[in-house]
Amino acid sequence: MIAFVAFSLRRAWQGFWRNGLMSLAATASMVLMLVMLSGLVILLSGLDATLKYVESEVEVVAYLKDSATPQDVSLLQADLKAMPQVASVTYVSKEQALADFQTRQPDVANLVNALPNNPLPASFQIGLRDAGGYIDVATFLRSQSPVDTVQDIKKTVSQMISVISVLRTGGIAVLAIVGLTVLFIIVNTIRLAVVARAEEIEIMRLVGASDAFIRWPFIFEGALVGLLGAAITIGLLILVQARLAGLLSDFFEVLPVQASAMVGQNVALIVLGTGVGIGVLGSYLSVRSYLRR
Amino acid sequence: MSSASPGSTTGTPRRPEAARSRPTDLATDGLPTLALRGVTKTYPNGKAALREVNLTVPEGDFVFLVGPSGAGKSTLIRLVIREELATKGKVILEGRDLARLKRREIPRIRRRIGIVFQDFKLLPNKSVRDNVAFALEVTGTPRSRIGPAVDRVLRVVGLSAQADQRPGELSGGEQQRTAIARALVHDPRLFIADEPTGNLDPQISWEIIQLLLRINEMGVTVLMATHNAEVVTALRKRVIGLEDGRVVRDEMGAAYHRED
């Protein structure tokens, strides 16, 4: 077993270097694909983080009528908590609202004290699981008698959310298309590398090599192409990292998101896994057509 | 039906049981190395390459397979090495019906067959020694056994001195001898030569034939497909003639062309 693995690794290594041009072509297309992939992944994770942040900031505020009884309020609160779209419900009493107002606007605090009664309404601040639930929750609230008004979500925020959602869905679609296209190219490049050695495979079959002895060296060779491609890609990413980080922090400046920590390690892992995976898959598919007879 | 006619240039000592056997005899003398029973091969395009072929090759036999191009010689060889399956009938190698082999048994049965071709099929970037060793490496032979085995077959084919040269540095005859060494390294019971002298000049061709006769003397059954009329006629061995996918003659001690 160890001898077999050693044999396969040795043959893979020899095969890679003896067919330099084909190996180079396969590795180059691998690098191109991985660079594209990591670019998309970085962009997507940026969009994702932005969307998450924006969504986390979206809440529905419902102002309650002064006539609402404590029972009405607690019933409504229970109903809200039962809704699947709702993440959290905070009740802000009239007194709390006034206190909040006074801390926010200390200049006019005395003015408020001069008023005969507290003009501020009690309210619910409702956190949503995702921004898409906004319409359902708002509609529900408007139908409830204790509710006076429902504060409209800001138009821009809602537009931003829908734009980012489209971008994210689109990005995943683009990623899938690009991924499939390049997978096809790489499988074909590796196939060419295997075809270039059809005679070697034929000889192996004629002298009675088992399928495993024919297949595994090629699979290891594919893994080697993937590994090398991934290493070069990660190297390139590290080289442009400084500039990239600058770009990202500009992009995320408006948002309190930790850009670099989120991106680096994940991308490296994705690049490595995809490279080796596609290399192995490509070799497997290419050799299979020679073995299935 | 004598085993060797007066014109034979060989002194091949046939084993007694092989000498007694008739081409179509069934196993009266132990298991034949190779037997085809009503073998028909039709390709998917409808072309029938072999039709109802029956033949028995006893152990230790030396058989020439002759016939015009497209007569079915190559198809017959591809069936024997289980590269293809017969459409109808049975191909039996050392008692095993090739159609009933499991996938993983195919490589093992191929190691019982040594095969060489007109175009040698050597790996150009490996030395003679490494080309021969390759056959052992890819079949999982322990490294300690590879060196001695390779040295032995290189001595048999007379290439010990050229062991470190690459095929490109060798003559055609030496390349074919390298291929023969590689085919011998698994100690095959059946040796198939598909037009082994097709690319070689007459002098070199004779050297290759002498080598095949020596291999046959060592007890290995030899099946040689050829167009080389001079060699076939001179040796007076068993000749199986194929035409249009049928066996049209099967004669002991025969010439390349029919003599009656």
HADDOCK unambig.tbl for C-alpha pairs under 7 A between the chains (distance, minus, plus):
assign (segid A and resid 4 and name CA) (segid B and resid 140 and name CA) 6.90 0.50 0.50
assign (segid A and resid 200 and name CA) (segid B and resid 123 and name CA) 6.99 0.50 0.50
assign (segid A and resid 204 and name CA) (segid B and resid 135 and name CA) 6.99 0.50 0.50
assign (segid A and resid 204 and name CA) (segid B and resid 138 and name CA) 6.68 0.50 0.50
assign (segid A and resid 206 and name CA) (segid B and resid 110 and name CA) 6.60 0.50 0.50
assign (segid A and resid 207 and name CA) (segid B and resid 110 and name CA) 6.34 0.50 0.50
assign (segid A and resid 207 and name CA) (segid B and resid 111 and name CA) 5.92 0.50 0.50
assign (segid A and resid 207 and name CA) (segid B and resid 135 and name CA) 5.62 0.50 0.50
assign (segid A and resid 208 and name CA) (segid B and resid 107 and name CA) 4.04 0.50 0.50
assign (segid A and resid 208 and name CA) (segid B and resid 108 and name CA) 6.00 0.50 0.50
assign (segid A and resid 208 and name CA) (segid B and resid 110 and name CA) 4.82 0.50 0.50
assign (segid A and resid 208 and name CA) (segid B and resid 111 and name CA) 5.02 0.50 0.50
assign (segid A and resid 208 and name CA) (segid B and resid 139 and name CA) 6.54 0.50 0.50
assign (segid A and resid 209 and name CA) (segid B and resid 107 and name CA) 5.63 0.50 0.50
assign (segid A and resid 209 and name CA) (segid B and resid 138 and name CA) 5.32 0.50 0.50
assign (segid A and resid 209 and name CA) (segid B and resid 139 and name CA) 4.74 0.50 0.50
assign (segid A and resid 210 and name CA) (segid B and resid 104 and name CA) 6.99 0.50 0.50
assign (segid A and resid 210 and name CA) (segid B and resid 107 and name CA) 5.36 0.50 0.50
assign (segid A and resid 210 and name CA) (segid B and resid 139 and name CA) 6.71 0.50 0.50
assign (segid A and resid 213 and name CA) (segid B and resid 138 and name CA) 5.99 0.50 0.50
